[in-house]
Amino acid sequence: MQFWYFLIHGLLDDKNGVYGNFYAYGKHCGEALEKTLEVAKLNGIQKPDLIETSRLDTLDGFELPEETEKVTSDIYMFPKLHSYELKKNDYSFVPPVGVAFATDESELDTELIKEKFVALNKNDNGVFEFELVVDKSKLHDTFLKTLNFLPSVDAFWIYLKDHWDNEETELWAGKALNDKETIVNFLNRNVASTIENGFVDTVVHSFTGETNLTLTEHKKIQLHTKSEDVFKNFIGKVVDLGFEQTKDFYDIEFGYHHWHYRPENSLDRKGFKKMLKKNHFENIELKI
């Protein structure tokens, strides 16, 4: 069993926010977190979200603080919650499911991360680049909407990253998923194992402009294309969704200590590959 610390944020009521400190055992981070979120709700935290985490069973000499109380056989918590008055324009970035800030001090302040995008002109390889940060509440819907901004969809790939169970990175191609509707249906059937899984990159490819739309393991939406028309059209539609462009772009991948995890109801790596084979995915050998 793994042992995790979780800083949970939520609402006390419609006028007050609240933070709570929890310690939980689980087979993996997502399982421990799910049990913790349920306990948080029972202890008065409405709409709880994970903000920070740390794995404790790998630390030498860690001992629970004396003031913690045992809530269930697997969960401990500080009995005192920390509340504060909500203000009209308060905003704090909530990491999407699959990633979370680490408790270690980072070189950058988390308040710098905003739901905004950066768009970069054509590089030396003729590729236009776009990156969008979206927080937990909007990521699922936003990614599926951006998928529909592509002129066409011709291929679908999933990368299983090497830090998932410390295995080699694998590329799986969805041979039967080559149009928008079937890809969206697949993602909606497997949200916890794909969109919410912090160990995978999900890539939608269009032949037009050799375009790749990626939801990365850091839950950032990226576009790479050689077509200026695709690039400009994509940006215009993202702006229509309400997102703004920025030059001061920050995201959890760079400058922040963080953890990756998969939700409690997601497939493990072995089960995920079995599911991919069932859906006619092919494992493509990566040339390193």
Secondary structure, DSSP 8 states (H G I E B T S, - for coil): -EEEEEEEEEEEETTEEEEEEEEEEESSHHHHHHHHHHHHHHTT-EEEEEEEEEE-TTSTT----TT-EE-SSSEEE-SS-EEEE--TT-------TTEEEESS--SS-GGG--SEEEEE---TTS-EEEEEE--TTTHHHHHHHHHTTSS---EEEEEE-TTSTT---EEEEETT--SHHHHHHHHHHTTTTTTT-TTEEEEEEETGGGEEEEE-TTSEEEEEES-HHHHHHHHHHHHHTT-EE-SS---TTSSS-EEE---TTS--HHHHHHHHHHTTEEEE----
